[in-house]
């Protein structure tokens, strides 16, 4: 039996959403570990709403490498 196009599309969409959720959490974990209490709530909300996988990768790298919370925030606010 073959998988229906609709079922495949829904499964792929669910996978994508799961991947985005995981990427958002990785960014938040990294930045909150490196800069505890320094990330304003509006930036946390922005990270939680981000739908671009490329942007989340950029922010994750910045969370790992930025020398300060201010420099991380500068990357996010570009």
N, C-alpha and C positions, 0 to 999 in steps of 0.2 A: 504494500500500500504506500502511496506517495503522500508526502506532507502537503497540505494545501498552502497556497500562496499566502492566504490571510494568516494562517497559523504560523508560518515561517516569519512573516513580517512582524507579528506580535512578539514572537520569541526573540527576534533580533532587536526589536525596540526595547524589550525588557533587559536584554544583555547590555545594551548601550546605556540605559538608565542606571543599571547596577555599576557599570564601569565609571560613569560620571560621579555617582555617589561616593564610590571608593576613592576616586581622585580628589574630590573635594575634602574628604576626611583626611587624606594624607597631607594635603596642604595645611589644613587646620592643625593637625597633630604636630607637624614640623614647626610651624610658626609659633604655636603656643608653647612648645617645649623650649625653643630657642629664646623666645621673648615673652615670658609669662606676664600676663596682665598689660602688655604694651599695645595690643591690637584692639582698636576701637570696635564696638559692636556693629557699626555700619559696614566695616570692612569684613568682619566675620560673616555678616549677612550677604555681602557681595560675593564672597567665596562660595557660600552655600547655594547661591542662585546661578553661578557661572555655568554656562552650557557649552563652552568651548574647551575641548580637550587640549588643544594647543596652548591656550591661555593658562589652563590649570597646570600643564607641564612647566611653563615658564615661571609661574608663581611658586611651584614646588622647588624648582632650582634656586629661585631667589630666597625662599625660606631656608634653604640649606646653606647658601653661600653669602647672603648679605651680612655685612659686618655689624649692622645695627637694625633695630626695628624701623627706624626712619627710612633707611635705604630700602628695606623690604616694602614699606608702604609707598615709597616713590615708584617702585616697579608696578605695584597693583593699581596705582592711581593714574598711570600713563594713559 
